[in-house]
Amino acid sequence: MQSSPGTVPATEPVPDTAGSDGAANVRGRLAEIRTRISEAASAVGRSPDSITLVAVSKTVGRPKVEAMLVGGHRHFGENRVQEAASKFPELRARHPDVVLHLIGSLQTNKARDAVRLADVIESLDRPKLANAIEQAAGQEGRLPQLLVQVNIGDEPQKSGVLRAEADAFIEGCMRRFGSALAGVMCVPPADADPAPHFMWLRDCARRHGLRVISMGMSHDFEVAIRCGATEVRVGSAIFGARS
Ligand SMILES: *Cc1c(COP(=O)(O)O)cnc(C)c1O
């Protein structure tokens, strides 16, 4: 093999030098997570295509998000409206088919920005927010897909509608929003076996004929897939630990 010392052909790909947590690692970890999703799905006779991977990019800078986009990934999750507003319009200008999921608890005074920015709002959890989203949708002339967030462990510090109130709230939202009310979402209690919670959410979605079941994060997405998740939200396992 020939080489000419000291010269680098102009076509040589530029190595990723962004450090141990650079964009190349992000692509590698994305491939790894995809494999694990496929394996978890196959283990229970499900098609990997029936599961959407939402890459949770909160606190993650644009270069890593861009690396994912270049690699063909399209679904991203952000938990703060303001951060999403500062990152995504620019990314969307270059990648119009990006799909932005808002996954954080939402104040009513941010509803209009959320409706303008998001493709999916996953944190619909109270009548006041439903009112604000409905009004914002009228003003903006667009209605994102909506998921009802269930406070699956009935934890006082967490957002989400309580389990006991979930059925009535979901029915009300279905009447109000029609097919835009696409499914349900949860974050189970941190130190408990998530499986019973995931199965409760799956059964809840089935009861109401809802197609989207958003559950499972970096540490438990395989369990969630075995329990019927149609969407998993994975952050640190792709992008590295958040500071
Ligand atoms: C941050 C976050 C995630 C991703 O968490 P990781 O543990 O980093 O995968 C998923 N869902 C919600 C609602 C989050 O806030």
The ligand as an SDF file (V2000), in Angstrom:
LIG
                    3D

 15 15  0  0  0  0  0  0  0  0999 V2000
  -34.7110   12.7820   30.6490 C   0  0  0  0  0  0  0  0  0  0  0  0
  -35.9030   11.9840   30.3090 C   0  0  0  0  0  0  0  0  0  0  0  0
  -35.7900   10.7740   29.6120 C   0  0  0  0  0  0  0  0  0  0  0  0
  -34.4510   10.1510   29.2330 C   0  0  0  0  0  0  0  0  0  0  0  0
  -33.7970    9.7280   30.3830 O   0  0  0  0  0  0  0  0  0  0  0  0
  -32.4280    8.8440   30.2660 P   0  0  0  0  0  0  0  0  0  0  0  0
  -32.3700    8.1600   31.5850 O   0  0  0  0  0  0  0  0  0  0  0  0
  -31.3350    9.8160   30.0490 O   0  0  0  0  0  0  0  0  0  0  0  0
  -32.6150    7.9140   29.1440 O   0  0  0  0  0  0  0  0  0  0  0  0
  -36.9500   10.1100   29.2670 C   0  0  0  0  0  0  0  0  0  0  0  0
  -38.1680   10.6010   29.6000 N   0  0  0  0  0  0  0  0  0  0  0  0
  -38.3190   11.7570   30.2820 C   0  0  0  0  0  0  0  0  0  0  0  0
  -39.6840   12.2370   30.6070 C   0  0  0  0  0  0  0  0  0  0  0  0
  -37.1950   12.4830   30.6670 C   0  0  0  0  0  0  0  0  0  0  0  0
  -37.3520   13.6200   31.3470 O   0  0  0  0  0  0  0  0  0  0  0  0
  1  2  1  0
  2  3  1  0
  2 14  2  0
  3  4  1  0
  3 10  2  0
  4  5  1  0
  5  6  1  0
  6  7  2  0
  6  8  1  0
  6  9  1  0
 10 11  1  0
 11 12  2  0
 12 13  1  0
 12 14  1  0
 14 15  1  0
M  END
$$$$
